[in-house]
Amino acid sequence: MKKVYTSENRFYVGNIRNLLEAQGIASDLRNEHVSSATGEVPVFDAWPELWVEERDFERAQYIVEQALSPVDATPWLCPQCREENDPAFEFCWNCQAEAPASDT
């Protein structure tokens, strides 16, 4: 088995685990309850870790990289009030006008 992901935040680890499982990749969660030993062991050794079978490692690594890479979306300009909006918004935060249709 190979370690594919670790983080101090167990919710991040859980999210990555869900993404892997959705793609049919089983994983072992290690160090889930080791945080209570922090101070007695190095802090990085107490972080939760996801491990996968060697045969799934490259695919799992790709899934993790895609999940952690920033989205290339750009802010959009409201056609009604000309206010700039975050790419995640479907409606203008200022005037509630609908976002323009994307060309993709």
Backbone as JSON Lines, residues from 0, in Angstrom:
{"i":0,"aa":"M","n":[0.85,-1.19,0.0],"ca":[0.0,0.0,0.0],"c":[0.89,1.24,0.0]}
{"i":1,"aa":"K","n":[0.32,2.32,-0.55],"ca":[1.06,3.59,-0.62],"c":[0.18,4.72,-0.1]}
{"i":2,"aa":"K","n":[0.83,5.65,0.6],"ca":[0.1,6.82,1.11],"c":[-0.16,7.77,-0.04]}
{"i":3,"aa":"V","n":[-1.43,8.13,-0.21],"ca":[-1.8,9.02,-1.3],"c":[-2.16,10.42,-0.82]}
{"i":4,"aa":"Y","n":[-2.53,10.57,0.45],"ca":[-2.93,11.89,0.94],"c":[-2.87,11.94,2.45]}
{"i":5,"aa":"T","n":[-2.49,13.09,2.98],"ca":[-2.54,13.36,4.42],"c":[-2.82,14.84,4.63]}
{"i":6,"aa":"S","n":[-3.47,15.16,5.72],"ca":[-3.76,16.54,6.07],"c":[-4.03,16.61,7.56]}
{"i":7,"aa":"E","n":[-3.76,17.76,8.15],"ca":[-4.08,17.92,9.56],"c":[-5.6,17.97,9.77]}
{"i":8,"aa":"N","n":[-6.34,18.3,8.72],"ca":[-7.8,18.43,8.8],"c":[-8.46,17.11,8.38]}
{"i":9,"aa":"R","n":[-9.07,16.43,9.33],"ca":[-9.66,15.13,9.02],"c":[-10.86,15.23,8.08]}
{"i":10,"aa":"F","n":[-11.48,16.4,8.0],"ca":[-12.58,16.58,7.07],"c":[-12.08,16.6,5.62]}
{"i":11,"aa":"Y","n":[-10.91,17.19,5.4],"ca":[-10.29,17.16,4.07],"c":[-9.97,15.72,3.68]}
{"i":12,"aa":"V","n":[-9.41,14.98,4.63],"ca":[-9.07,13.58,4.37],"c":[-10.34,12.8,4.04]}
{"i":13,"aa":"G","n":[-11.4,13.04,4.78],"ca":[-12.68,12.36,4.52],"c":[-13.24,12.71,3.17]}
{"i":14,"aa":"N","n":[-13.1,13.96,2.75],"ca":[-13.6,14.38,1.45],"c":[-12.82,13.68,0.33]}
{"i":15,"aa":"I","n":[-11.51,13.63,0.45],"ca":[-10.69,12.94,-0.55],"c":[-11.04,11.46,-0.57]}
{"i":16,"aa":"R","n":[-11.26,10.89,0.58],"ca":[-11.65,9.47,0.64],"c":[-12.96,9.24,-0.12]}
{"i":17,"aa":"N","n":[-13.92,10.13,0.07],"ca":[-15.19,10.01,-0.65],"c":[-14.98,10.11,-2.16]}
{"i":18,"aa":"L","n":[-14.11,11.02,-2.6],"ca":[-13.84,11.16,-4.03],"c":[-13.21,9.9,-4.6]}
{"i":19,"aa":"L","n":[-12.29,9.3,-3.86],"ca":[-11.66,8.06,-4.31],"c":[-12.68,6.92,-4.38]}
{"i":20,"aa":"E","n":[-13.5,6.8,-3.36],"ca":[-14.5,5.74,-3.33],"c":[-15.51,5.9,-4.46]}
{"i":21,"aa":"A","n":[-15.84,7.15,-4.8],"ca":[-16.77,7.4,-5.91],"c":[-16.19,6.91,-7.24]}
{"i":22,"aa":"Q","n":[-14.87,6.81,-7.32],"ca":[-14.2,6.32,-8.53],"c":[-13.81,4.85,-8.39]}
{"i":23,"aa":"G","n":[-14.33,4.18,-7.37],"ca":[-14.09,2.76,-7.2],"c":[-12.74,2.41,-6.6]}
{"i":24,"aa":"I","n":[-12.1,3.36,-5.93],"ca":[-10.8,3.11,-5.31],"c":[-10.97,3.0,-3.81]}
{"i":25,"aa":"A","n":[-10.7,1.81,-3.29],"ca":[-10.78,1.59,-1.84],"c":[-9.55,2.2,-1.18]}
{"i":26,"aa":"S","n":[-9.74,2.71,0.03],"ca":[-8.62,3.3,0.76],"c":[-8.69,2.91,2.23]}
{"i":27,"aa":"D","n":[-7.53,2.9,2.85],"ca":[-7.44,2.69,4.3],"c":[-7.18,4.04,4.95]}
{"i":28,"aa":"L","n":[-7.94,4.34,5.98],"ca":[-7.73,5.56,6.75],"c":[-6.89,5.2,7.97]}
{"i":29,"aa":"R","n":[-5.73,5.81,8.05],"ca":[-4.82,5.54,9.16],"c":[-4.64,6.79,10.01]}
{"i":30,"aa":"N","n":[-4.29,6.6,11.26],"ca":[-4.06,7.69,12.23],"c":[-5.32,8.48,12.54]}
{"i":31,"aa":"E","n":[-6.45,7.85,12.37],"ca":[-7.72,8.56,12.6],"c":[-7.84,9.07,14.04]}
{"i":32,"aa":"H","n":[-7.32,8.32,14.99],"ca":[-7.49,8.67,16.4],"c":[-6.16,8.95,17.1]}
{"i":33,"aa":"V","n":[-5.13,9.3,16.34],"ca":[-3.8,9.51,16.91],"c":[-3.61,10.93,17.42]}
{"i":34,"aa":"S","n":[-4.52,11.84,17.1],"ca":[-4.32,13.24,17.49],"c":[-4.15,13.41,18.99]}
{"i":35,"aa":"S","n":[-4.68,12.49,19.78],"ca":[-4.51,12.59,21.22],"c":[-3.06,12.35,21.65]}
{"i":36,"aa":"A","n":[-2.25,11.79,20.76],"ca":[-0.84,11.53,21.07],"c":[0.05,12.7,20.66]}
{"i":37,"aa":"T","n":[-0.53,13.76,20.1],"ca":[0.26,14.92,19.7],"c":[1.0,15.46,20.92]}
{"i":38,"aa":"G","n":[2.27,15.7,20.74],"ca":[3.13,16.11,21.84],"c":[4.07,14.98,22.21]}
{"i":39,"aa":"E","n":[3.57,13.75,22.08],"ca":[4.41,12.59,22.34],"c":[5.01,12.06,21.04]}
{"i":40,"aa":"V","n":[4.34,12.34,19.93],"ca":[4.86,11.97,18.6],"c":[4.92,13.24,17.77]}
{"i":41,"aa":"P","n":[5.76,13.29,16.75],"ca":[5.8,14.48,15.9],"c":[4.41,14.77,15.32]}
{"i":42,"aa":"V","n":[4.07,16.04,15.23],"ca":[2.73,16.44,14.82],"c":[2.35,15.89,13.45]}
{"i":43,"aa":"F","n":[3.28,15.86,12.5],"ca":[2.96,15.35,11.17],"c":[2.67,13.85,11.19]}
{"i":44,"aa":"D","n":[3.23,13.14,12.15],"ca":[2.96,11.71,12.27],"c":[1.59,11.42,12.85]}
{"i":45,"aa":"A","n":[0.95,12.45,13.37],"ca":[-0.37,12.27,13.97],"c":[-1.51,12.66,13.01]}
{"i":46,"aa":"W","n":[-1.17,13.15,11.83],"ca":[-2.21,13.53,10.87],"c":[-2.88,12.28,10.29]}
{"i":47,"aa":"P","n":[-4.18,12.35,10.01],"ca":[-4.85,11.24,9.33],"c":[-4.26,11.05,7.92]}
{"i":48,"aa":"E","n":[-4.17,9.8,7.5],"ca":[-3.59,9.48,6.2],"c":[-4.5,8.54,5.42]}
{"i":49,"aa":"L","n":[-4.49,8.69,4.1],"ca":[-5.19,7.76,3.21],"c":[-4.17,6.94,2.46]}
{"i":50,"aa":"W","n":[-4.36,5.64,2.48],"ca":[-3.48,4.71,1.8],"c":[-4.31,3.91,0.81]}
{"i":51,"aa":"V","n":[-3.73,3.63,-0.36],"ca":[-4.41,2.85,-1.4],"c":[-3.5,1.72,-1.84]}
{"i":52,"aa":"E","n":[-4.11,0.75,-2.5],"ca":[-3.33,-0.35,-3.06],"c":[-2.39,0.2,-4.13]}
{"i":53,"aa":"E","n":[-1.26,-0.42,-4.26],"ca":[-0.24,0.0,-5.23],"c":[-0.82,0.11,-6.64]}
{"i":54,"aa":"R","n":[-1.68,-0.82,-7.02],"ca":[-2.25,-0.83,-8.38],"c":[-3.15,0.39,-8.64]}
{"i":55,"aa":"D","n":[-3.69,0.99,-7.57],"ca":[-4.58,2.15,-7.7],"c":[-3.89,3.48,-7.46]}
{"i":56,"aa":"F","n":[-2.61,3.43,-7.09],"ca":[-1.93,4.64,-6.63],"c":[-1.9,5.76,-7.67]}
{"i":57,"aa":"E","n":[-1.5,5.48,-8.89],"ca":[-1.39,6.54,-9.9],"c":[-2.74,7.19,-10.18]}
{"i":58,"aa":"R","n":[-3.78,6.38,-10.31],"ca":[-5.12,6.93,-10.54],"c":[-5.59,7.74,-9.34]}
{"i":59,"aa":"A","n":[-5.33,7.23,-8.14],"ca":[-5.72,7.95,-6.92],"c":[-4.97,9.27,-6.8]}
{"i":60,"aa":"Q","n":[-3.7,9.24,-7.12],"ca":[-2.88,10.45,-7.07],"c":[-3.42,11.5,-8.04]}
{"i":61,"aa":"Y","n":[-3.83,11.08,-9.23],"ca":[-4.41,11.99,-10.21],"c":[-5.71,12.6,-9.66]}
{"i":62,"aa":"I","n":[-6.55,11.8,-9.05],"ca":[-7.81,12.29,-8.5],"c":[-7.55,13.32,-7.4]}
{"i":63,"aa":"V","n":[-6.58,13.04,-6.54],"ca":[-6.22,13.98,-5.47],"c":[-5.71,15.28,-6.07]}
{"i":64,"aa":"E","n":[-4.82,15.2,-7.06],"ca":[-4.28,16.41,-7.69],"c":[-5.38,17.25,-8.33]}
{"i":65,"aa":"Q","n":[-6.33,16.6,-8.99],"ca":[-7.44,17.32,-9.61],"c":[-8.32,17.99,-8.56]}
{"i":66,"aa":"A","n":[-8.55,17.3,-7.47],"ca":[-9.4,17.84,-6.4],"c":[-8.76,19.04,-5.73]}
{"i":67,"aa":"L","n":[-7.44,19.05,-5.65],"ca":[-6.74,20.12,-4.95],"c":[-6.3,21.27,-5.85]}
{"i":68,"aa":"S","n":[-6.39,21.08,-7.16],"ca":[-5.95,22.14,-8.06],"c":[-7.01,23.23,-8.16]}
{"i":69,"aa":"P","n":[-6.58,24.48,-8.26],"ca":[-7.54,25.58,-8.34],"c":[-8.33,25.52,-9.63]}
{"i":70,"aa":"V","n":[-9.57,25.93,-9.54],"ca":[-10.44,25.98,-10.72],"c":[-10.06,27.21,-11.54]}
{"i":71,"aa":"D","n":[-10.06,27.06,-12.85],"ca":[-9.65,28.16,-13.73],"c":[-10.8,29.11,-14.06]}
{"i":72,"aa":"A","n":[-11.86,29.08,-13.28],"ca":[-12.98,29.96,-13.54],"c":[-12.61,31.41,-13.25]}
{"i":73,"aa":"T","n":[-13.19,32.29,-14.0],"ca":[-12.92,33.72,-13.8],"c":[-14.2,34.42,-13.35]}
{"i":74,"aa":"P","n":[-14.05,35.52,-12.64],"ca":[-15.23,36.29,-12.24],"c":[-16.02,36.75,-13.48]}
{"i":75,"aa":"W","n":[-17.32,36.96,-13.29],"ca":[-18.14,37.43,-14.4],"c":[-18.72,38.79,-14.07]}
{"i":76,"aa":"L","n":[-18.97,39.56,-15.11],"ca":[-19.51,40.92,-14.98],"c":[-21.02,40.87,-15.21]}
{"i":77,"aa":"C","n":[-21.76,41.41,-14.28],"ca":[-23.22,41.42,-14.39],"c":[-23.64,42.26,-15.58]}
{"i":78,"aa":"P","n":[-24.47,41.71,-16.47],"ca":[-24.91,42.47,-17.64],"c":[-25.86,43.62,-17.28]}
{"i":79,"aa":"Q","n":[-26.45,43.54,-16.09],"ca":[-27.42,44.55,-15.68],"c":[-26.79,45.71,-14.92]}
{"i":80,"aa":"C","n":[-26.0,45.41,-13.89],"ca":[-25.46,46.48,-13.04],"c":[-23.95,46.65,-13.16]}
{"i":81,"aa":"R","n":[-23.31,45.79,-13.96],"ca":[-21.86,45.84,-14.23],"c":[-21.0,45.52,-13.0]}
{"i":82,"aa":"E","n":[-21.57,44.87,-12.01],"ca":[-20.84,44.47,-10.81],"c":[-20.09,43.17,-11.08]}
{"i":83,"aa":"E","n":[-18.86,43.06,-10.56],"ca":[-18.1,41.83,-10.72],"c":[-18.57,40.81,-9.7]}
{"i":84,"aa":"N","n":[-18.73,39.55,-10.15],"ca":[-19.23,38.47,-9.3],"c":[-18.26,37.29,-9.3]}
{"i":85,"aa":"D","n":[-18.21,36.59,-8.18],"ca":[-17.41,35.39,-8.06],"c":[-17.92,34.33,-9.04]}
{"i":86,"aa":"P","n":[-17.05,33.5,-9.61],"ca":[-17.48,32.5,-10.58],"c":[-18.5,31.51,-10.01]}
{"i":87,"aa":"A","n":[-18.52,31.3,-8.7],"ca":[-19.45,30.35,-8.1],"c":[-20.88,30.88,-8.06]}
{"i":88,"aa":"F","n":[-21.06,32.21,-8.2],"ca":[-22.39,32.8,-8.12],"c":[-23.17,32.57,-9.41]}
{"i":89,"aa":"E","n":[-24.41,32.15,-9.28],"ca":[-25.3,31.99,-10.43],"c":[-26.12,33.25,-10.66]}
{"i":90,"aa":"F","n":[-26.19,34.1,-9.61],"ca":[-26.92,35.35,-9.7],"c":[-26.03,36.46,-9.15]}
{"i":91,"aa":"C","n":[-26.2,37.65,-9.65],"ca":[-25.43,38.79,-9.2],"c":[-25.72,39.05,-7.73]}
{"i":92,"aa":"W","n":[-24.66,39.25,-6.96],"ca":[-24.84,39.51,-5.54],"c":[-25.48,40.87,-5.3]}
{"i":93,"aa":"N","n":[-25.32,41.77,-6.26],"ca":[-25.8,43.14,-6.09],"c":[-27.26,43.33,-6.52]}
{"i":94,"aa":"C","n":[-27.6,42.82,-7.71],"ca":[-28.96,43.07,-8.23],"c":[-29.75,41.8,-8.5]}
{"i":95,"aa":"Q","n":[-29.19,40.65,-8.24],"ca":[-29.82,39.35,-8.41],"c":[-30.13,38.98,-9.87]}
{"i":96,"aa":"A","n":[-29.49,39.66,-10.8],"ca":[-29.66,39.29,-12.21],"c":[-28.94,37.95,-12.44]}
{"i":97,"aa":"E","n":[-29.46,37.17,-13.37],"ca":[-28.86,35.87,-13.65],"c":[-27.52,36.04,-14.37]}
{"i":98,"aa":"A","n":[-26.61,35.13,-14.06],"ca":[-25.3,35.16,-14.71],"c":[-25.47,34.9,-16.22]}
{"i":99,"aa":"P","n":[-24.64,35.53,-17.04],"ca":[-24.74,35.26,-18.47],"c":[-24.37,33.81,-18.77]}
{"i":100,"aa":"A","n":[-24.95,33.25,-19.81],"ca":[-24.65,31.87,-20.2],"c":[-23.19,31.76,-20.58]}
{"i":101,"aa":"S","n":[-22.57,30.65,-20.14],"ca":[-21.15,30.47,-20.51],"c":[-21.07,29.84,-21.89]}
{"i":102,"aa":"D","n":[-19.94,30.08,-22.55],"ca":[-19.75,29.56,-23.91],"c":[-19.17,28.17,-23.94]}
{"i":103,"aa":"T","n":[-18.95,27.56,-22.76],"ca":[-18.34,26.23,-22.73],"c":[-19.32,25.13,-22.84]}
